[in-house]
Amino acid sequence: MAVQSGHWPLYRYNPALAAEGKSPLIIDSKDPSVPIEQYMYNEGRYRMLRQSDAERAEELAVEAQSEATVRWDLYKQMAAVKK
């Protein structure tokens, strides 16, 4: 679920591809398909945070979703760059 939510994208970097005019960054993950909150609360460590401080857990979940979206967009841009 970490990969499906975009929290843990799978990618490869091969600098030799740049010499061939291809992008050296290859994203192996598909676009995120589940909200990061769904991944987080599937894990006991994050459920405990929600139980101890629900308001703070919600703030962190929103921030994590935002960061994952920004990072995913950046990786997609980087993978589209060719020499």
C-alpha positions as CSV (number, residue, x, y, z in Angstrom):
1,M,0.0,0.0,0.0
2,A,3.0,2.3,0.5
3,V,3.7,2.1,-3.2
4,Q,0.1,2.4,-4.2
5,S,-0.3,5.5,-2.2
6,G,2.8,7.2,-3.5
7,H,4.5,7.3,-0.1
8,W,7.2,4.9,-1.4
9,P,7.6,5.2,-5.2
10,L,9.6,2.6,-7.0
11,Y,12.1,3.8,-9.5
12,R,15.4,3.0,-11.1
13,Y,18.2,5.3,-12.2
14,N,20.6,4.3,-15.0
15,P,23.0,7.0,-16.1
16,A,24.0,5.0,-19.2
17,L,20.5,5.7,-20.7
18,A,21.4,9.5,-20.9
19,A,24.1,8.7,-23.4
20,E,21.4,7.0,-25.6
21,G,19.3,10.2,-25.4
22,K,16.8,8.5,-23.0
23,S,15.8,9.6,-19.5
24,P,18.0,7.9,-16.9
25,L,15.2,7.9,-14.4
26,I,12.6,5.1,-14.8
27,I,9.5,5.1,-12.6
28,D,8.4,1.5,-12.0
29,S,5.3,2.5,-9.9
30,K,2.0,3.3,-11.3
31,D,0.3,6.6,-10.4
32,P,-0.9,6.6,-6.8
33,S,-4.3,4.9,-6.6
34,V,-5.1,5.0,-2.9
35,P,-5.1,7.9,-0.4
36,I,-2.0,8.0,1.8
37,E,-4.3,8.0,4.8
38,Q,-5.6,4.5,3.8
39,Y,-2.0,3.2,3.8
40,M,-1.2,5.0,7.1
41,Y,-4.1,3.6,9.1
42,N,-3.5,0.1,7.8
43,E,-0.2,0.3,9.9
44,G,-0.4,-0.1,13.7
45,R,2.2,2.6,14.3
46,Y,0.0,5.2,12.6
47,R,-3.2,3.9,14.2
48,M,-1.7,4.4,17.6
49,L,-1.0,8.1,16.7
50,R,-4.6,8.5,15.7
51,Q,-5.8,6.9,19.0
52,S,-3.5,9.1,21.1
53,D,-4.1,12.4,19.3
54,A,-6.6,12.3,16.5
55,E,-6.4,16.0,15.6
56,R,-2.6,15.9,15.2
57,A,-2.9,12.6,13.2
58,E,-5.2,14.3,10.8
59,E,-2.9,17.2,10.3
60,L,0.0,14.9,9.6
61,A,-2.0,12.8,7.2
62,V,-2.9,15.9,5.2
63,E,0.7,17.0,5.2
64,A,1.9,13.5,4.2
65,Q,-0.6,13.4,1.3
66,S,0.6,16.8,0.1
67,E,4.3,15.8,0.3
68,A,3.7,12.6,-1.6
69,T,1.8,14.3,-4.3
70,V,4.5,16.9,-4.8
71,R,7.2,14.3,-4.8
72,W,5.4,12.1,-7.3
73,D,4.9,15.1,-9.6
74,L,8.6,15.9,-9.4
75,Y,9.7,12.4,-10.1
76,K,7.4,12.3,-13.2
77,Q,8.9,15.5,-14.4
78,M,12.4,14.2,-13.9
79,A,11.6,11.0,-15.7
80,A,10.2,12.9,-18.7
81,V,13.5,14.8,-19.2
82,K,15.6,13.4,-22.0
83,K,19.1,14.5,-23.2
